[in-house]
Amino acid sequence: MKLKELCDDARDIGLEYEILVADDGSQNEAINEANSAINQMAHCKHIIKNKNEGSAATRNFLAEQSKYEWLLFIDCDMDIPDTEFITKYIYASQDNHVVNGGISIGRNIGKHNLRYLYEKHEAPAHTPEQRNRHPYQSFRSANFMIKKSIFMTIKFNECMRRYEDVYLGKVLKQYNYKILHIDNPVVMNDFENNNEYMEKIEYDLRTLYEFRNELNGYSRILELCQKIHQISPLCFLVRAWHCLAGKLERSLLTKVYPNTNILKLYRIGYLTSIYK
């Protein structure tokens, strides 16, 4: 993330602001040293935590340290697209409790990277129009603004190391807080390699199963696997297929030309196989 651009935007519109950046227990001295320059920027502060407690705990911690009425959360590996970024949020916040700006896919890195292919494939389902059809189920935490008083009431569930944002969307609905999804994305330009992404997907699916009761109704693949599990013959076939072909599918997904359709099959098979 380019903090200078954010600072310049905030200054140009006469906004009172602070930017807090937290390092979640990183042991990389080079990164910590580079990030220490943040403390030399006006209204900016770099905080190094003693240990990695997960993104939910870190976000809650940053909110506790903040001093203004509104909180703007942005993932550190995202880029800011233009100089209107903050202005769009301020305009949209007038009649809403939460504003979600979304994500766009930046540089084209071709057909070799599974994460890039998956994000491009899913992008049409995450336009502002699509997200506003199901505002709570579509809530994600990579780029959103929320009133501090509201956030401090609900916060992220620190027991969850993944899907804490999905669960927060559910909590926002329970409290009847209004969410508006707008076209104000941060830009994703960094994509992990295929092996790393597959490990992340498998971890996500295990987490999804662990918190299936909390996330019920907020995950399409969880709903699908629940239905499969209720039909014994179908569940047997899906598990048998994953047992026979899962390793091959995974191997293909980490090769030079991965395929998003194979990824769908693998995710369904993997989650159905651990479902009890």
C-alpha positions in Angstrom: 0.0 0.0 0.0 1.3 3.5 -0.8 0.7 5.5 2.3 2.0 8.7 0.8 -0.9 8.7 -1.6 -3.4 8.3 1.2 -1.8 11.0 3.2 -1.8 13.4 0.2 -5.5 12.7 -0.5 -6.5 13.3 3.1 -4.5 16.5 3.3 -5.8 17.8 0.0 -9.4 17.6 1.2 -8.6 19.0 4.6 -9.4 15.8 6.5 -8.3 15.3 10.1 -6.8 11.8 10.0 -4.3 9.2 11.3 -2.9 6.1 9.7 -2.1 3.2 11.9 -0.1 0.2 10.5 0.4 -2.9 12.6 3.1 -5.5 12.1 1.6 -8.8 13.4 4.7 -10.3 15.1 6.9 -10.4 12.0 10.4 -11.8 12.6 11.7 -10.3 9.3 14.1 -7.5 10.5 14.5 -6.1 7.0 10.7 -5.6 6.7 10.5 -4.1 10.2 13.3 -1.7 9.5 11.8 -0.6 6.2 8.4 -0.1 7.8 9.9 2.0 10.6 10.0 4.8 8.1 6.2 5.1 8.5 6.8 6.7 11.9 8.5 9.6 10.1 5.4 10.4 8.0 2.9 13.0 9.3 -0.1 11.5 11.1 1.3 7.9 10.6 2.3 5.3 13.2 3.9 1.9 12.8 3.1 -0.5 15.6 5.0 -3.8 16.1 3.1 -6.5 18.0 5.0 -9.1 20.0 3.3 -12.1 18.5 1.0 -13.1 15.6 -2.5 -13.3 17.0 -4.3 -13.3 13.6 -5.8 -10.6 11.5 -9.0 -10.4 13.6 -7.1 -9.6 16.8 -4.8 -7.1 14.9 -7.8 -5.2 13.4 -9.5 -5.1 16.8 -6.2 -3.8 18.3 -5.9 -1.1 15.7 -9.5 0.1 16.3 -8.7 0.3 20.0 -5.7 2.5 19.3 -7.6 4.8 16.9 -9.0 8.2 18.0 -11.4 9.4 15.2 -15.1 8.7 14.6 -14.7 6.6 11.4 -12.4 3.6 10.8 -11.1 2.7 7.3 -9.6 -0.8 7.1 -7.4 -1.6 4.1 -5.3 -4.8 3.7 -1.6 -3.9 3.5 -1.0 -5.9 0.3 -3.4 -3.8 -1.7 -2.8 -0.7 -3.8 -4.9 2.5 -4.0 -6.3 3.2 -7.5 -6.8 7.0 -7.6 -6.8 10.3 -5.8 -10.6 10.1 -5.3 -10.4 7.1 -3.0 -11.0 8.8 0.4 -13.5 11.3 -1.1 -15.7 8.5 -2.4 -15.8 6.9 1.0 -16.7 10.2 2.8 -19.5 10.9 0.3 -20.9 7.4 0.7 -20.8 7.4 4.5 -23.4 10.1 4.9 -26.4 7.8 5.4 -24.7 4.5 6.1 -23.2 2.7 9.0 -20.7 0.6 6.9 -19.4 1.2 3.4 -17.6 -1.5 1.5 -15.4 -0.5 -1.5 -14.5 -3.9 -2.9 -11.4 -5.2 -4.8 -10.3 -5.1 -8.4 -7.7 -7.2 -10.1 -4.6 -5.2 -11.3 -1.8 -6.4 -13.4 -2.3 -9.3 -15.7 0.1 -12.1 -14.8 -1.2 -14.6 -17.3 -2.5 -18.1 -17.2 0.1 -19.6 -14.9 -1.1 -18.3 -11.6 -4.1 -20.0 -10.0 -5.0 -17.1 -7.6 -5.0 -14.6 -10.4 -7.2 -16.9 -12.6 -9.7 -17.5 -9.7 -10.0 -13.8 -8.8 -10.6 -12.9 -12.5 -13.2 -15.6 -12.9 -15.1 -14.5 -9.7 -14.9 -10.8 -10.4 -18.2 -10.5 -12.3 -20.0 -11.8 -9.2 -18.5 -9.0 -7.1 -19.6 -5.8 -8.8 -21.2 -3.2 -6.5 -24.6 -4.1 -8.1 -24.1 -7.8 -7.3 -22.8 -7.1 -3.8 -25.7 -4.8 -2.9 -28.2 -7.6 -3.8 -26.9 -9.5 -0.7 -25.0 -6.8 1.2 -24.3 -8.8 4.4 -23.3 -12.0 2.7 -21.0 -10.0 0.4 -19.2 -8.2 3.1 -15.4 -8.5 3.0 -12.8 -6.8 5.1 -10.0 -6.0 2.6 -11.4 -2.5 2.1 -14.2 -1.0 4.2 -15.2 1.9 6.4 -17.3 1.7 9.5 -18.2 4.0 12.4 -15.9 3.3 15.3 -18.8 3.2 17.9 -20.4 0.4 15.9 -17.2 -1.5 15.4 -16.3 -1.4 19.1 -19.6 -2.9 19.8 -19.3 -5.9 17.5 -15.6 -6.3 16.6 -14.1 -9.3 14.7 -14.3 -12.7 16.3 -10.7 -13.4 17.4 -11.3 -17.2 17.6 -11.5 -17.2 13.8 -8.2 -17.0 11.8 -10.1 -17.0 8.5 -13.7 -16.0 7.6 -13.8 -13.5 10.4 -15.1 -10.9 7.9 -17.8 -13.2 6.6 -19.0 -13.7 10.2 -18.9 -9.9 10.9 -21.3 -9.5 7.9 -23.7 -11.8 9.7 -23.3 -9.9 13.0 -24.0 -6.6 11.1 -27.2 -8.0 9.8 -28.2 -9.2 13.3 -27.8 -5.7 14.6 -29.5 -4.2 11.5 -26.7 -1.9 10.6 -26.9 -0.6 7.1 -24.2 -1.6 4.6 -23.6 0.1 1.2 -21.4 -1.5 -1.4 -19.8 1.1 -3.7 -17.3 1.1 -6.7 -14.2 2.2 -4.8 -11.9 -0.8 -5.0 -8.4 -1.3 -3.8 -6.2 -3.1 -6.3 -4.8 -6.6 -6.0 -1.4 -6.8 -7.7 0.3 -9.5 -5.5 -0.6 -13.1 -6.0 1.0 -16.0 -4.2 2.3 -19.0 -6.1 0.1 -22.0 -6.8 1.4 -24.2 -4.0 0.9 -21.5 -1.4 -2.5 -20.7 -2.7 -3.6 -24.4 -2.5 -2.4 -24.6 1.1 -4.4 -21.5 1.9 -7.5 -22.9 0.2 -7.3 -26.1 2.2 -6.8 -24.2 5.4 -9.8 -22.1 4.5 -12.0 -25.1 3.9 -11.0 -26.7 7.2 -11.8 -23.4 9.0 -15.1 -23.2 7.1 -16.0 -26.6 8.4 -14.9 -25.8 12.0 -17.1 -22.7 12.1 -19.9 -24.2 9.9 -22.6 -23.3 12.5 -21.5 -19.7 12.8 -21.2 -19.3 9.0 -24.4 -21.1 8.0 -26.1 -19.2 5.3 -23.0 -17.1 4.4 -21.0 -19.5 2.2 -22.2 -21.0 -1.0 -19.8 -23.9 -1.0 -20.7 -24.7 2.6 -24.4 -24.8 1.7 -23.7 -27.1 -1.3 -21.6 -29.5 0.8 -24.3 -29.6 3.5 -26.9 -30.6 0.8 -24.5 -33.3 -0.6 -23.9 -34.6 2.9 -27.7 -35.1 3.4 -27.9 -37.3 0.3 -26.0 -40.4 1.2 -25.4 -41.9 -2.3 -24.3 -38.6 -3.7 -22.0 -38.0 -0.7 -20.5 -41.4 -1.2 -19.8 -40.6 -4.9 -18.3 -37.2 -4.2 -16.0 -38.7 -1.5 -15.0 -41.6 -3.7 -14.2 -39.3 -6.5 -12.1 -37.1 -4.3 -10.3 -40.1 -2.9 -9.5 -41.4 -6.4 -8.8 -38.1 -8.2 -8.1 -35.5 -5.5 -4.3 -35.9 -5.7 -4.3 -35.6 -9.4 -6.6 -32.6 -9.3 -4.3 -30.9 -6.8 -1.2 -31.7 -8.9 -2.8 -30.2 -12.0 -3.8 -27.1 -10.0 -0.1 -26.5 -9.0 1.2 -26.9 -12.5 1.9 -24.4 -15.2 -1.6 -24.1 -16.6 -4.1 -24.5 -13.7 -7.9 -24.6 -14.3 -10.6 -22.9 -12.2 -13.1 -25.7 -13.0 -10.8 -28.3 -11.6 -10.4 -26.0 -8.6 -14.2 -26.0 -8.0 -14.2 -29.8 -8.1 -11.3 -30.0 -5.7 -12.9 -27.6 -3.2 -16.2 -29.5 -3.2 -14.5 -32.8 -2.9 -12.1 -31.7 -0.1 -14.9 -30.1 2.0 -17.3 -33.0 1.5 -14.6 -35.4 2.5 -14.0 -33.7 5.9 -17.7 -33.2 6.5 -19.1 -35.6 9.2 
